[in-house]
Amino acid sequence: MDWKQKLTSRKLWVSVAGFVGMMLAAFGVAESEIARITAIIMAGASIIGYVLTEGLVDAKAAVYIPPDPEEETE
């Protein structure tokens, strides 16, 4: 399973926020609190997505340059 792809998925985070929101509503939490909690979840998802995406971009930008065989000394 590709966790980086899963954690950057908007569908995953919308599903998590929706599930948490519905559970809070089922337990009688006030709508203002539900909105606040789901906003925190989505803000966290944005940060996670940004950090993982930037990490992937940086990793792909790093290019391996093999040593020049002519410069090797024995």
Residue, then its C-alpha position, 0 to 999 in steps of 0.5 A: m500500500d502506498w501510504k504517501q499517496k493515501l495520506t495526500s488523498r483529498k477523498l480520504w480526508v473528506s471521508v475522515a472529516g465526514f465520519v468524525g462529523m457524523m459521529l459527533a452529531a450522533f453523540g449530540v455535540a453542538e454544530s459549532e463544535i462539529a464545524r470546528i473539529t472538521a475544520i481542524i481535520m481538514a487543516g491537518a490534512s492540508i499540511i500533511g499533503y503539502v509536506l509529503t508532496e514537497g518531500l516527493v518533489d525534493a526526492k525526485a529533484a535529487v539526481y545521483i551523479p556517478p563518480d568519474p572513473e578517470e578520476e579514481t586513484e588506486 
